Amino acid sequence: MAQNENLAELSSAGVAVWLDDLSRDRIRSGNLQSLVDEHSVVGVTTNPSIFAAAISGSKSYDDQLHAMATRRVSVEEALRTITAADVRDACDLLRPVAERQPGDGRVSLEVAPGLANDTDATAAEAAHLWWLVDRPNLYIKIPATEAGLPAITETIANGISVNVTLIFSLERYRAVMEAYLAGLEKRVAEGGSLEGIASVASFFVSRVDSEIDKRLDAAGADASLKGKAGVANAQLAYQAYEEVFSSDRWQALEAQGAARQRPLWASTGVKDPAYSDTMYISELIAPGTVNTMPEKTMMAYADHGSPGTPVQKSYDEAAAVMQSVRDAGVDLDDVFRVLETEGVQKFVDSWDELTESVRTELEDKA
C-alpha cells in the first residue's frame, strides 16, 4: 500500500514516526498494521492512561478478565498480564520493522510510576517486565528522575533496552545520556555484549509551553514569546545530543557495537488551539530522531504538515528564545522541577485509574 507522502517525507528526513497509543482493538482490527503500511509508523509508545482508556472502553478484554476473575488473581497480576499481552502482540506485529530497521519496530512498556523515586525497585521491575514480555524489540520506560538515573544505568548494563521518559530540561537530558553511556560501559566491563541494546530519550515538548506560557502571562511578558519555548528547548537538546554522540567516549563505545540513544520528541499533541496542530512535528526535523504522536496529531500532519527549518539551523535562535524567557522573569529551573513533579504525579494518577479499571472489571466478571 502507498505511504502517506507527508509522513514518508518526514521519515526520509530521519524522523521515525511512532504512534503514542495502543489497544487490543487496534491490534485485532488491523488498524495498527494499516498505520505501519500507510502512515510510516515504525514504533509504539504506551502509558497507564492509554491502557486505562483501552481496557475500560472495549469488550476485547472480557474473556481474559473473566478467566482471571475465576482464578481469583490479584489486581496487580491481572494488570500486568493484560498490558504485557498487548505489548507482546504489538512487538510481534512490528518485528519485521525491527529486523529491517534496528532501533525501530519497538513497543514501550512503563514501570509502575509509583516507583519513580526508588532506584532498586525501578531496576527490579524493569528486569521483570523484560522477562514477562520476552521480546527483543521491547523498550522498558523508566522516568528520568534522580532516582531513575542509576536505574537506567543498571538496566542498560543488564542488556535491557530503555525508553527514558519525562525529560524536560537540558541538564537532566545530559544526565540521561551519561546514564546510558555509563550503562554501556558497565556492560562491556562485565564482559557483556552490546548487540541489540537500544535506547531513546523522551524529551517532552508541549508541556513545557503550557507551563511557560502560563508564567509569561502572569509576568505580563511580550505575547510573542508564547508557544516558542517548547520547541526551542528541544532544539537545544538536539545540540547536546550531537555533542555527546560525537565525543571520543562515545566513539569508543560505538566501535564495540553500541547504538546511539536517539532523542524522542514526546508530548507532541498541541494543547493550545491557537497554535498550529503540527508545530511539534514540523519544527523538530532532525536525523536520527523519533516523534511519537497521538493519532489525531499524526493525521493532521498526514493531511497538511510540512517540514520547517531543520533543527541544526535553529540553535542560535533557540538559545535566544530561552534567554528571552529568562529575561521575562521566568525561572526555568523551577519550571522544570514543577513539570517533573507533575509528570510523575500524572503517571501515578493514571496508574491508579488503570488499577481501578482492572479492579472493577475483575469484580464485574467474578
Summary of the structure (lengths in Angstrom):
residues: 366
radius of gyration: 20.1
end to end distance: 44.2
largest distance: 61.7
contacts: 1278
relative contact order: 0.15
helix: 60%
strand: 12%
